[in-house]
Amino acid sequence: MVAEADGQVVCAAWLVLRPGGGFAGLRGGSTLPGRRGRGIYRAVVAARARLAAELGALYPHADASTDSAPILRRAGFRAVTTTVPYVWTPA
């Protein structure tokens, strides 16, 4: 899903659905730095959650960065666990 302004993509994010599973993953999402703080990402979160519900997903979920977490909380998401990112570098 994308948001455009002035003929330019200013925000992009993904929605991942598994047929018959009831779950919808709100994956990724980024807004151009100069367009942040205007509610664009919030609108894209809402659009993805709405689309997921229309397609029958009962359980939308997201793995949020510290930047996205407050936006998701205001949208009604609740934190149920945390993850710790690791980077593996082969020897």
N, C-alpha and C positions, 0 to 999 in steps of 0.2 A: 504494500500500500504506500502511496506517496502523497505528499502535499506539495502543491505548486503555487508559486507567486511570481508575477512578472515574467512568465514563461520559463521559469527555472524550478527544478526540484529543490525544495528547501528542507524536506524531511522525508525519510524513508524508513519503513519498518515492515516486519513480516508477521504473518499469521500462519501457524502450522496446525492442521487438523488431521486426525486419524479417523478414517471412516468407521462409524459405529462405536467409537471409543468414548465419546462424551467429553473428551478433553480438547482444549484449544490452547496452544502455546503462543503467547505473544512474545516473539523473538526479536531481538535486536531493536534498533530504532536509533536514529540520530537526526538531529536538526543542525543546520548550518549555524556556526557560532554567531553570525550577525543577525540571525532570525530567532534566537533563543529568547525566552522570557515573554513571549507573545501568545502563549497558549496553543501553539501549533502541535507540539508533541502530545499535549493533553487531548486535543481533538483527534489525533491519530489513534491514541489509546482507546478513546471512546468509540471511534468508528470500528476498530478491530474487535472490541468486546461486543458491540452491537451485531456485527456480521457473524461472529462466532455463535451468538445466541440464535440468530436467524437460521443458522445452519444446523442447529440442534445440539451444540456443545453446551453442556451444563456446568463444566468446570474450567473456566479460563485460568491460566496460570502464567507467571512470568518470573524470570530470574533477573532482578533489577540491580543496576549500579547504584551507588550512593546518590547520583544525580537524578535517576529515574524513580527511586523508591518513594520520595514524598509525593510525586505526581500520581503514582499508582495507589498510594494510601488514600489520597483525596478522591480517587475514582472508586474507592470501595474495596480495593484489594487489601488483604491482611498477610503479614509475614508469618509463615509457618515454620520456617527453618532458615538456615544460612548456608552459604557455600564459601569455600576458600579457594580462590584461583591459584593454580600452580603453573609454572613454566618448566618443562623438561628440556634439558639440553643434552643430547647424546654425548658420550665421552669421546 
